Every structure is written in structure tokens, then in C-alpha cells.
């Protein structure tokens, strides 16, 4: 006996738009809201489309549980116990839950890229019609952040807190991500574009400009899972008052580590505690 969420199967015909990942985000959000212990789905294992869907579900932590004798459908289930041990080497398996042991970093993102990458984190002064889910990187749960930060030593399972730049009042913390992997020492432009394609806000031409901008300081790529949007967002003034950022000259320019306690402060502020 458990509280379970049953999902219907879905078919995606618009290939290449990461809509399957968008559907999974909706499913996981509903499971969190309903406080369930488990999610499950029944599906036939016959057509190529069904096989692709099964592969997608298994990638995000669903496991084969059994077979319905009456229909021949397989049953896939995902453990949704918030107290489960988090898989640090493959955070997708336990998504959306995060580890209590990994490090936390705050990192900047410019306003012109922010909502394009995180449409769920849209600001009050922005129009939702400008950010409809018609681009792969908007639908994708697994996204890419490009950086030239001197600090590169992030590990799978680490937490990223995204700070949208903008100064004292407009600069706000909006979004949480979970690191999947970090790719440094990228050998060439083609590899760089392949790593970023459909998971970043940039076109191939824009990626080429990023690659060539500083010939002696090539970018590296952080692949992360979009995890959570803060509904109430602390601004730069609040971050300084609460000693999360030292002062106005200490706004993060790369990956800047913050303590777990400071991460909890931000989370508690977001939910009004």
C-alpha cells in the first residue's frame, strides 16, 4: 500500500523538440504536489515509438516492475520517496530529489538568456507569449550552461543556484539545477556544438562566436538538470543583508560556492518561512 500517481502513456510526434522531457517535468511536478510515494505507467513494448518512450522513462528512473497478464503490458514504476538515497553518479535516476551531501554553487546568468533557458522562471514583467515552448532548450529538463570560469571542479550531483544579474533590486536568485557532468578540454568547435546543441539558448553561429571569443581561454560545458523555480525570489540586496554574498562588488562571475545553510536560507525565503 502506497500513495501512487498513475500516468497515461503519451506519444510525441514533433521529434527534436524535447517535448517528452517537458511532459516528464509536468508529471514530476504533479507527483510532488500530490506527495506520492511512487509513479507508475503501463505500456506495450511493441512499436519503435513505445520502445523510445520506455527508454526515456528508464533514463529518468523508471524501472520494469512486472507484466499485466490480462493485456501483456509492462509496468514501469519510479520510486518517489523523498528520503531515498540519491544516485550521485546519475542524478536523473532520483530526479527531482537532491543530495544533502553535495556542494552548492551560485552562478550568474544574464537577463537576455535567463527566461529563454528557464521559461518556468519567467519574471513578472515578461510576457509568457514570448517564451512558448517552441524551442528544444526550453522543453529540455537536461540543459547546458557554458562558462569560462576559472573554477571547473564541479561534480555530478552538485547543486547550482542561478542568479540573474541586474543590480541591487533586479538581480535575483530564480532557479536550481543539479549537475550531471562537466566537459572541459573540449578538442574542437564541432565537439563543442554537439555538446550544446538543443540544450542551450545559442544557435550554431552563436556557439561558434563563443568558441572563438577568447582564443586562449576556451569555454567548458556544464550539463545540468533543471530542478526547481523559486516562486519568491531574493534579490541582491537580500543576499547581501543575509551574508550570502559579501557586498555589491562580490556578485558571482563564475561558480561561487555557498554553504548549505545559506542555500537553506534561500529556500526558506522562497516558500515564505
C-alpha positions as CSV (number, residue, x, y, z in Angstrom):
1,X,0.0,0.0,0.0
2,X,1.4,3.3,-1.2
3,X,0.1,6.6,-2.5
4,X,0.7,6.4,-6.2
5,X,0.3,8.6,-9.3
6,X,-0.6,6.7,-12.4
7,X,0.3,8.4,-15.7
8,X,-1.2,7.7,-19.1
9,X,1.2,6.9,-22.0
10,X,1.9,9.7,-24.4
11,X,3.0,9.9,-28.0
12,X,5.3,12.6,-29.2
13,X,5.2,13.2,-33.0
14,X,7.2,16.5,-33.0
15,X,10.6,14.9,-32.8
16,X,13.6,17.1,-31.9
17,X,11.7,19.5,-29.6
18,X,12.4,17.6,-26.3
19,X,8.6,17.5,-25.6
20,X,9.0,14.2,-23.9
21,X,11.2,15.8,-21.2
22,X,8.7,18.6,-20.9
23,X,5.9,16.0,-20.2
24,X,8.1,14.4,-17.6
25,X,8.6,17.7,-15.8
26,X,4.8,18.1,-15.6
27,X,4.5,14.6,-14.3
28,X,7.1,15.1,-11.6
29,X,5.6,18.5,-10.6
30,X,2.2,16.8,-10.1
31,X,3.8,14.0,-8.1
32,X,5.5,16.5,-5.8
33,X,2.3,18.5,-5.4
34,X,0.3,15.3,-4.6
35,X,3.0,14.0,-2.3
36,X,3.0,10.5,-3.7
37,X,5.4,7.6,-2.9
38,X,5.6,6.2,-6.4
39,X,4.7,6.9,-10.0
40,X,3.8,4.1,-12.5
41,X,2.7,3.6,-16.0
42,X,1.6,0.6,-18.1
43,X,2.8,0.4,-21.7
44,X,3.1,-2.1,-24.5
45,X,6.6,-3.0,-25.6
46,X,6.0,-3.4,-29.3
47,X,6.4,-0.4,-31.7
48,X,9.5,1.7,-32.1
49,X,7.7,4.6,-30.6
50,X,6.8,2.6,-27.5
51,X,10.4,1.4,-27.2
52,X,11.7,5.0,-27.4
53,X,9.2,6.1,-24.7
54,X,10.3,3.2,-22.4
55,X,13.9,4.2,-22.9
56,X,13.1,7.8,-22.0
57,X,11.2,6.7,-18.8
58,X,14.0,4.4,-17.8
59,X,16.6,7.2,-18.3
60,X,14.6,9.2,-15.7
61,X,14.5,6.5,-13.1
62,X,11.5,4.2,-14.1
63,X,12.2,0.5,-13.7
64,X,10.4,-2.5,-15.1
65,X,8.2,-3.9,-12.3
66,X,6.2,-6.6,-14.0
67,X,3.7,-7.6,-16.7
68,X,-0.1,-7.3,-16.7
69,X,-1.2,-10.8,-17.6
70,X,-4.6,-9.6,-18.9
71,X,-3.1,-7.3,-21.6
72,X,0.6,-8.1,-21.9
73,X,1.6,-4.5,-21.0
74,X,4.7,-4.0,-18.9
75,X,4.5,-2.0,-15.7
76,X,7.2,0.7,-15.1
77,X,7.5,2.4,-11.7
78,X,9.6,5.2,-10.2
79,X,10.4,5.5,-6.6
80,X,9.2,8.9,-5.4
81,X,10.2,8.6,-1.7
82,X,11.9,11.9,-0.8
83,X,14.0,10.1,1.8
84,X,15.6,7.8,-0.8
85,X,19.3,7.6,-1.3
86,X,20.3,9.9,-4.1
87,X,22.3,8.5,-7.0
88,X,25.2,11.0,-7.3
89,X,26.7,9.4,-10.4
90,X,23.4,9.6,-12.3
91,X,21.1,12.3,-10.8
92,X,18.4,11.6,-13.4
93,X,17.5,8.3,-11.7
94,X,16.4,10.1,-8.5
95,X,15.2,13.3,-10.0
96,X,13.8,15.7,-8.7
97,X,15.4,14.9,-5.3
98,X,18.7,16.4,-4.4
99,X,21.5,15.2,-2.2
100,X,22.1,16.7,1.2
101,X,25.9,15.9,0.9
102,X,27.0,17.7,-2.3
103,X,28.3,21.2,-2.7
104,X,26.2,24.2,-3.7
105,X,27.3,26.9,-6.1
106,X,25.8,30.2,-7.1
107,X,26.4,31.2,-10.7
108,X,25.3,34.2,-12.8
109,X,23.1,34.2,-15.9
110,X,22.4,37.3,-18.0
111,X,18.7,38.5,-18.3
112,X,18.7,38.2,-22.1
113,X,19.3,34.4,-21.7
114,X,17.5,33.7,-18.4
115,X,13.9,33.1,-19.3
116,X,14.8,31.7,-22.7
117,X,16.6,28.9,-20.9
118,X,14.2,28.7,-17.9
119,X,10.7,29.6,-19.2
120,X,9.1,28.3,-15.9
121,X,11.2,31.0,-14.1
122,X,9.6,33.8,-16.1
123,X,9.6,37.3,-14.4
124,X,6.6,39.3,-13.7
125,X,7.5,42.0,-16.2
126,X,7.8,39.4,-19.0
127,X,5.1,38.1,-21.3
128,X,4.6,34.3,-21.4
129,X,3.8,34.6,-25.1
130,X,7.5,35.5,-25.7
131,X,8.6,32.2,-24.2
132,X,6.2,29.5,-25.5
133,X,7.7,26.0,-25.6
134,X,8.6,26.0,-29.3
135,X,12.4,25.5,-28.9
136,X,14.1,22.3,-27.7
137,X,16.2,24.0,-25.0
138,X,13.0,25.4,-23.4
139,X,11.4,22.0,-23.1
140,X,14.5,20.1,-22.1
141,X,14.9,19.1,-18.5
142,X,18.6,18.4,-19.2
143,X,20.2,21.7,-20.2
144,X,23.7,23.2,-20.8
145,X,25.5,26.1,-19.2
146,X,28.6,27.5,-21.0
147,X,31.3,29.0,-18.8
148,X,34.9,30.3,-18.8
149,X,35.0,30.3,-15.0
150,X,38.5,29.6,-13.6
151,X,36.8,27.2,-11.2
152,X,35.7,24.0,-13.0
153,X,35.8,21.3,-10.3
154,X,32.0,20.7,-10.1
155,X,30.9,17.1,-9.5
156,X,27.8,15.1,-10.5
157,X,25.0,15.8,-8.0
158,X,26.3,19.3,-7.0
159,X,23.6,22.0,-6.9
160,X,23.7,25.2,-9.0
161,X,21.7,28.2,-7.9
162,X,21.2,30.6,-10.8
163,X,21.4,34.3,-10.1
164,X,20.0,36.6,-12.8
165,X,22.2,39.7,-12.9
166,X,20.7,43.1,-12.7
167,X,21.9,45.0,-9.7
168,X,20.6,45.8,-6.2
169,X,16.9,45.1,-6.9
170,X,16.6,43.5,-10.3
171,X,19.4,40.9,-9.6
172,X,17.5,37.9,-8.3
173,X,18.0,34.2,-7.5
174,X,15.5,32.3,-9.6
175,X,16.4,28.7,-10.3
176,X,18.0,25.5,-9.0
177,X,19.8,22.9,-11.2
178,X,21.6,19.6,-10.5
179,X,25.0,19.0,-12.1
180,X,25.0,15.9,-14.4
181,X,28.5,16.3,-15.8
182,X,31.2,18.8,-16.7
183,X,33.2,18.7,-20.0
184,X,36.5,20.5,-20.1
185,X,39.3,20.4,-22.6
186,X,36.9,20.3,-25.5
187,X,39.1,19.4,-28.5
188,X,37.3,21.4,-31.3
189,X,34.4,23.5,-32.4
190,X,32.3,20.6,-33.7
191,X,32.5,18.8,-30.4
192,X,31.5,22.0,-28.6
193,X,28.5,22.5,-30.8
194,X,27.4,18.8,-30.4
195,X,27.6,19.1,-26.6
196,X,25.4,22.3,-26.6
197,X,23.0,21.6,-29.4
198,X,19.3,21.8,-28.5
199,X,20.1,22.2,-24.8
200,X,21.5,25.8,-24.7
201,X,19.9,29.1,-25.8
202,X,22.5,29.6,-28.6
203,X,22.4,28.9,-32.3
204,X,25.3,27.2,-34.0
205,X,26.6,30.6,-35.3
206,X,26.4,32.0,-31.7
207,X,28.2,28.9,-30.3
208,X,30.9,29.5,-32.9
209,X,31.3,33.1,-31.7
210,X,31.5,31.8,-28.1
211,X,34.2,29.3,-29.0
212,X,36.4,31.8,-30.8
213,X,35.8,34.8,-28.5
214,X,38.9,34.2,-26.4
215,X,41.3,32.0,-28.4
216,X,43.5,31.2,-25.4
217,X,40.5,30.6,-23.0
218,X,38.1,28.1,-24.5
219,X,34.8,27.6,-22.7
220,X,33.7,24.5,-20.9
221,X,30.3,22.9,-20.7
222,X,28.2,22.1,-17.6
223,X,25.3,19.8,-18.3
224,X,22.7,20.1,-15.6
225,X,19.1,19.2,-14.8
226,X,16.6,22.0,-14.4
227,X,15.2,21.2,-10.9
228,X,13.2,24.0,-9.3
229,X,12.0,27.5,-9.7
230,X,11.9,29.8,-6.7
231,X,8.4,31.4,-6.5
232,X,9.6,34.2,-4.1
233,X,12.9,35.4,-5.2
234,X,15.6,37.0,-3.1
235,X,17.3,40.0,-4.7
236,X,20.9,41.1,-4.4
237,X,20.1,43.4,-1.5
238,X,18.6,40.5,0.4
239,X,21.5,38.2,-0.4
240,X,24.0,40.8,1.0
241,X,21.9,41.5,4.1
242,X,21.8,37.8,4.8
243,X,25.6,37.4,4.2
244,X,25.2,35.0,1.3
245,X,27.1,37.5,-0.9
246,X,29.7,39.7,0.8
247,X,28.9,43.0,-1.0
248,X,27.9,44.6,-4.3
249,X,31.4,44.0,-5.6
250,X,31.3,40.3,-4.9
251,X,28.5,39.3,-7.3
252,X,29.4,35.9,-8.7
253,X,31.2,36.0,-12.0
254,X,31.7,32.3,-12.2
255,X,30.9,29.3,-10.0
256,X,31.0,30.6,-6.4
257,X,30.4,28.1,-3.5
258,X,27.9,28.9,-0.8
259,X,27.2,26.9,2.3
260,X,24.3,24.5,2.8
261,X,23.0,26.8,5.5
262,X,22.8,29.7,3.0
263,X,21.1,27.5,0.5
264,X,18.5,26.7,3.1
265,X,18.1,30.4,3.8
266,X,17.2,31.0,0.2
267,X,14.9,28.0,0.0
268,X,13.0,29.1,3.2
269,X,12.7,32.6,1.9
270,X,11.2,31.3,-1.3
271,X,8.4,29.4,0.5
272,X,7.8,32.2,2.9
273,X,9.4,30.8,6.1
